[in-house]
Amino acid sequence: MDQSWITLATGLVAGLGIGSVVTALIQYGLKIKEVAHQSQRQDLEARYKVIILLMYAAHDFVSNETTMRIHRPDLKCREDVLAELHAE
């Protein structure tokens, strides 16, 4: 009877150890996926912000012309802004 308890206890400890390792691996994999997804969302958010700002500039280029010269010197007229929007 002592041998069966030892075998059961050893099996239980080994089983819990393997289960912990598997759980840790699964959590690590899920965390890596979450970080990648978060990075993609941040990139998309930045791109949408740029598009919105370009729309504002295209709508009222005269009042945004100074800002456009500072941040985007390659966009010199409303048509350039519209071409950039079309490219996006």
C-alpha positions as CSV (number, residue, x, y, z in Angstrom):
1,M,0.0,0.0,0.0
2,D,2.9,2.4,0.7
3,Q,4.3,1.7,-2.8
4,S,0.9,2.6,-4.5
5,W,0.8,5.9,-2.5
6,I,4.3,6.8,-3.6
7,T,3.5,5.9,-7.2
8,L,0.3,8.0,-7.0
9,A,2.1,11.0,-5.4
10,T,5.0,10.8,-7.9
11,G,2.5,10.6,-10.8
12,L,0.5,13.5,-9.4
13,V,3.6,15.7,-8.9
14,A,4.9,14.8,-12.4
15,G,1.4,15.5,-13.9
16,L,1.1,18.8,-12.2
17,G,4.6,19.8,-13.4
18,I,3.9,18.9,-17.0
19,G,0.5,20.7,-16.8
20,S,2.2,23.8,-15.5
21,V,4.7,23.8,-18.3
22,V,2.0,23.3,-20.9
23,T,-0.1,26.1,-19.3
24,A,2.9,28.4,-19.3
25,L,3.7,27.6,-23.0
26,I,0.1,28.3,-24.0
27,Q,0.0,31.6,-22.0
28,Y,3.3,32.6,-23.7
29,G,1.9,31.9,-27.1
30,L,-1.3,33.8,-26.4
31,K,0.7,36.8,-25.1
32,I,2.9,36.9,-28.2
33,K,-0.3,36.9,-30.4
34,E,-1.8,39.7,-28.3
35,V,1.3,41.8,-28.6
36,A,1.3,41.3,-32.4
37,H,-2.4,42.2,-32.6
38,Q,-1.9,45.3,-30.4
39,S,0.9,46.4,-32.7
40,Q,-1.3,46.0,-35.8
41,R,-4.1,48.0,-34.1
42,Q,-1.7,50.8,-33.2
43,D,-0.4,51.0,-36.8
44,L,-4.0,51.0,-38.2
45,E,-5.0,53.7,-35.7
46,A,-2.0,55.9,-36.8
47,R,-2.9,55.4,-40.4
48,Y,-6.5,56.4,-39.9
49,K,-5.4,59.5,-38.0
50,V,-3.2,60.5,-41.0
51,I,-6.1,60.0,-43.4
52,I,-8.4,62.1,-41.2
53,L,-5.8,64.9,-41.1
54,L,-5.4,64.7,-44.9
55,M,-9.1,65.0,-45.3
56,Y,-9.2,68.1,-43.1
57,A,-6.4,69.6,-45.2
58,A,-8.1,68.7,-48.5
59,H,-11.4,70.2,-47.2
60,D,-9.9,73.6,-46.2
61,F,-6.4,73.7,-47.7
62,V,-6.0,77.5,-47.3
63,S,-6.2,77.5,-43.5
64,N,-4.1,74.3,-43.2
65,E,-1.5,75.3,-45.7
66,T,1.1,76.4,-43.1
67,T,0.7,73.2,-41.1
68,M,1.1,71.2,-44.2
69,R,4.3,73.0,-45.2
70,I,5.7,72.2,-41.8
71,H,4.8,68.6,-41.6
72,R,4.5,67.6,-45.2
73,P,6.5,69.9,-47.4
74,D,5.9,67.7,-50.4
75,L,2.2,68.6,-50.4
76,K,2.1,72.0,-52.0
77,C,-1.5,72.3,-53.2
78,R,-4.9,70.8,-52.7
79,E,-4.5,68.5,-55.7
80,D,-1.3,67.0,-54.1
81,V,-3.3,66.3,-50.9
82,L,-6.1,64.7,-52.9
83,A,-3.6,62.5,-54.7
84,E,-2.1,61.5,-51.4
85,L,-5.6,60.6,-50.1
86,H,-6.3,58.6,-53.3
87,A,-3.0,56.7,-52.7
88,E,-4.1,55.8,-49.2
